[in-house]
Amino acid sequence: YINMNEELKSENINKTIVGGLKFHDLKMSRNQDYIFNFETMFNFNGASAAYIQNAYVRINSILKMAMTEINHQEFDINCGLYDDIEKSLFFKCQKIEEIILNIEDNDYKSSVLAEAILNLVKSFHQYYETTHILNIDDEELKKSKLLLLDYIRITILYSCDILGISVYESSK
């Protein structure tokens, strides 16, 4: 927030607060006791909208710094360039798509989608901490990883949209 104008700063704070409140409600199963806890709602390192929004911003930032044209028709998880962790991320995105397509079968339980998003985002954050995509010299390998990141970004964006959670763009 250091170099951000006041209007954008206020908008992002609003998205974080509203997203945190909404997501906290939506992730709760009907069978759970409801506990109102600000620390849980706005935790940037855990099961919160802020945690999800942070993943989205991180991915956007990487994609902007890469300055590479993304062509989704080139995305092929079976091309031999993805390791097991990346394949797992891909399949978590696929699982979210399956949940969305079969939402009626899930009795419209937002907690099912919320849990799947959190599972994806947690895995992404672990991947982010250990993988430095922008430093990869092999352009084909780098491009494959950027395609995967964009797929994760789109999955997060659509999932958040369904839940009514706003994401924000990186400031870079």
N, C-alpha and C positions, 0 to 999 in steps of 0.2 A: 503493500500500500504506500510505500515511500514516494514513488514518482507518479502517483495516480491523482487525477484531478478529483475535486471533492464530490462532484456529481456521480462519477463512476464509482468512487469509493463508497458512497452512500448506497448506490444501487447494488453493489456486491455484498455489502453488509446486510441489506434487506433480503437478498436472495439466500444468504447463509442462514439468517434467522428463520425466515418463512420455510425454507427447505428443511431446516432442522426440526421444526415443529411438525411439519407434515410427515416427514419420513419417520419420525419417532412414532407417530400414530399408525402409519401404514405398515410398519414392519412388525407390529405387535399382532400376535395370533389371538383369536377370540378366546382361546383357552388360557391365556396368560393374564396374570395380575398386572394392571396398569400402574406403572410407577413413573411419576413426573420428576425427571431429573435433568437439570440443565447441563451438567457435566457430560452425561451420556448423549444428549441431543446435539451438542456442539463439539464433540471430540473429533479432532482432526486425525486421530490415529485409531479410530475404531468404527463401530457400527453406527454411522451417522451420515446424513446428507453431506456434511462438510468433507468427510472422508471420500465420498464418491465425487463430489465437485472437485476436490483436490486432484484426484486421478485424471479427471477430464482435462483440467488445466495443464497438468504435467504432459499429457499426451499432445495436446494442442501446441504446447511450447516446443516439444521435440519436433513435431511436424513442421512448424514454422521455421525453426532453425535449420532444418534439413533442406528447405527450399527445393524440394523434389516434387515433380508432378506425380500424383497418385493415380494409377490406372487400375481400377478394381477388377477389370477383366483379366489381369495378369496374376491375380491372387490364386495360388494353388497350394493348399496345405500339404499336398503329397509330392512337392517338387524336390524334396530331399534337403532343403535348406533350413528346415525347422527342427529344433531339438524337442525333447519330450515336454519341457516346461511350456514352450510356445504352442505345441499341439494341445496341451491341456488348456491354455488360455483360449485357443480357438474353440475347443469343444465346450467350454463354459459359455462362450458367446452363443454357440449353437443351442445350448440348453436354455438360455434366456429366450431365444427366438421360439423355441418349442413351447415354453411356458406361455409366452404371449399369444401364440397361435391357438393354444388350447386353454385359454384363460377360463372359458366356460366350464371345462372339465374340472378346474381347480376351484369351482364354486366362487369365482371372483375374489379369491383370497389374495389381497395385496401382499401379505406376508410371504407368500411363496415367491413372488417376483422380487421383493426386497431382499430376501435371503440369497437368492441367486445372484443379484447384483453385488451384494456385499462379498460373496464368495469370489466373484470375478475380480472385483476391485482389490481385495486382499491379495490375491495371486498376482495381479498387475503390480501392486506396490512392491512386493517381494522381487519380482522380475526387474522392475525399475532400479532397485537398489544394487542389483548385481550385473546388469547389462548396460553397456554404454554404446548405444547404437550409433551415435554421431561420430564415434571414433573408429568405426569399422572401415577398413580400406577397400575391401572387396565390394564394389558397387552393387553387384547382383544380390549379395548377401544382405547388405544394408537396405536395399530396396524391399526385399522380402520382409524384413523386420518392420519397416515403415508401413507396409501394407497391413501387416498384422495389427500394428498399433492403431491404424486408422479404422480397422474393423472393430477393435475394442472401443474406440472413441465413439463410433456410430452406435454401437450397442448400448453404451452408457447413455448417450444422448436420447435415443428412442425410449429406453427404459425409464429414464427420468421424466421424459415428456408424458409418458403414460401415467406415471405416479403424480404428475403435477409439480415436479421439482425442477426449478430453474438451474441451469449451469451457467457459468460465466467464462468468458474468453480470457486467455492469458494476456498479460499486459506487455509481453515481449514482442 
